[in-house]
């Protein structure tokens, strides 16, 4: 088994599967709740994110970002979010 296969198997075992590295733009941000959604051509729907996956100052609507997409129990979630 190759490393990549082992990595995907491990992610499935914990309920998360990394789908892709993506680029997008913050479409909505709730500063009170610390969460929002990113629009991207790399997913069918907007991708949820939480500020715990960003670090630093709050994102604002329209900010361009790069991120990983993981399939979480409630749908796609952005992790490792970095401002561009």
VENBEL-V476502 format. One record per helix or strand of 2 or more residues. SS is the DSSP state (2 for helix, 1 for strand). FROM is the first residue (numbers start at 1). TO is the last residue. If there is no record, write none. Layout:
ss: (SS,SS)
from: (FROM,FROM)
to: (TO,TO)
//
This chain:
ss: (2,1,1,1,2,1,1)
from: (3,18,35,47,51,64,75)
to: (13,30,39,50,53,72,83)
//
